[in-house]
């Protein structure tokens, strides 16, 4: 009975010995922790635009190095059209401030076409892309963006 117990203890000691020399958890995680964070915000309803813009500011305040792309389509493009405003005022100044902080705003051309609007209807801080949903899929699948739907 002593011999099997001794063998078991020896096996456990051999199995756990490499752990003694392993890097601490924080050191092991540091390469991933230093990786660039990329996020795509999906907006298809302009009624939440002000909240989205506030979320973007909060996100950048917490992690200024985050690469953020906001993709809009459907009713979500409305806050990125010329002269867009709500009861708090025009959206363009807040969008411009976020653009200066590195946020990219993208508007769906399919939505513009369906409303018979051309690219000139979009504020200069935003870029028109062929398809909003295709843009989101591409950012996730090919560029490693995390998806957020506020």
C-alpha positions in Angstrom: 0.0 0.0 0.0 2.9 2.4 0.6 4.4 1.8 -2.8 1.3 2.9 -4.8 1.0 6.0 -2.6 4.6 6.8 -3.2 4.2 6.3 -6.9 1.2 8.5 -6.9 3.0 11.3 -5.0 6.0 11.0 -7.3 3.7 11.3 -10.4 2.0 14.4 -8.9 5.4 16.0 -8.2 6.6 15.4 -11.7 3.4 16.7 -13.2 3.4 19.9 -11.2 7.1 20.6 -11.3 7.0 22.5 -14.6 4.4 24.8 -13.0 6.9 26.1 -10.5 8.9 27.6 -13.3 6.0 28.8 -15.4 5.6 32.6 -15.9 3.1 34.3 -13.6 -0.3 34.7 -15.0 0.0 38.5 -15.6 3.3 38.0 -17.5 1.8 35.2 -19.6 -1.2 37.4 -20.5 0.8 40.5 -21.3 1.3 39.9 -25.1 -2.5 39.5 -25.5 -3.1 42.5 -23.2 -0.9 44.7 -25.4 -2.7 43.6 -28.7 -4.7 46.3 -30.4 -8.4 46.4 -29.5 -10.7 47.0 -32.5 -14.4 47.5 -32.2 -17.2 48.0 -34.7 -20.4 49.7 -33.4 -23.5 48.7 -35.4 -26.1 51.5 -35.6 -29.4 51.0 -37.5 -31.6 53.3 -35.4 -30.8 57.0 -35.1 -33.1 57.4 -32.1 -30.2 56.1 -30.0 -27.5 58.2 -31.8 -26.9 60.5 -28.8 -26.4 57.5 -26.5 -24.1 55.9 -29.0 -21.9 59.0 -29.2 -21.8 59.2 -25.4 -20.8 55.5 -25.4 -18.0 56.2 -27.8 -16.6 59.0 -25.6 -16.8 56.7 -22.6 -15.1 53.9 -24.5 -12.3 56.1 -25.6 -11.9 57.6 -22.1 -11.5 54.1 -20.7 -9.2 53.0 -23.5 -7.9 55.8 -25.8 -6.0 53.4 -28.0 -9.1 51.4 -29.1 -9.7 51.5 -32.9 -13.4 52.2 -33.3 -15.5 52.1 -36.5 -19.2 53.0 -36.4 -21.2 51.5 -39.3 -24.7 52.8 -40.0 -27.5 51.7 -42.2 -31.2 52.0 -42.4 -32.6 54.6 -40.0 -29.2 54.6 -38.3 -27.7 56.9 -41.0 -29.9 59.8 -40.0 -27.6 61.4 -37.5 -24.7 61.4 -40.1 -26.7 63.4 -42.7 -26.1 67.1 -43.2 -27.9 69.3 -40.7 -29.0 66.4 -38.5 -30.0 67.4 -35.0 -32.2 66.4 -32.1 -33.5 68.3 -29.1 -29.9 68.6 -27.8 -28.7 70.2 -31.0 -26.6 69.3 -34.1 -24.9 65.9 -34.2 -22.0 67.1 -36.4 -19.9 68.8 -33.6 -19.9 65.7 -31.4 -19.2 63.4 -34.4 -16.3 65.7 -35.5 -14.9 65.6 -32.0 -15.0 61.8 -32.0 -13.5 61.8 -35.5 -10.6 63.8 -34.2 -10.1 61.0 -31.6 -9.8 58.5 -34.4 -13.3 57.1 -34.7 -14.3 56.2 -38.2 -18.0 56.7 -39.2 -19.3 54.8 -42.2 -22.6 55.1 -44.0 -24.4 52.5 -46.1 -24.7 53.5 -49.8 -27.6 51.0 -50.2 -29.5 53.0 -47.7 -28.7 56.3 -49.4 -29.7 54.9 -52.8 -33.0 53.6 -51.4 -33.8 57.1 -50.1 -32.6 58.7 -53.4 -29.8 60.5 -51.6 -26.3 60.9 -53.0 -23.0 60.9 -51.1 -23.2 64.7 -50.6 -26.0 64.2 -48.2 -23.6 62.7 -45.7 -21.5 65.0 -43.3 -17.8 65.2 -44.2 -16.7 63.3 -41.1 -18.3 60.1 -42.4 -17.3 57.8 -45.3 -19.8 56.1 -47.6 -19.4 52.3 -48.0 -21.2 50.1 -50.5 -23.1 48.1 -47.9 -23.4 48.6 -44.1 -24.0 45.0 -43.2 -21.2 43.8 -45.6 -18.9 46.3 -44.0 -19.7 44.9 -40.5 -19.1 41.4 -41.7 -15.8 42.2 -43.3 -14.5 44.1 -40.2 -15.4 41.1 -38.1 -14.2 38.3 -40.4 -11.2 39.8 -42.0 -9.9 42.5 -39.6 -10.7 41.0 -36.2 -13.1 43.6 -35.0 -15.3 42.9 -31.9 -19.0 43.6 -32.6 -21.1 45.9 -30.4 -24.7 46.7 -30.9 -25.7 49.6 -28.5 
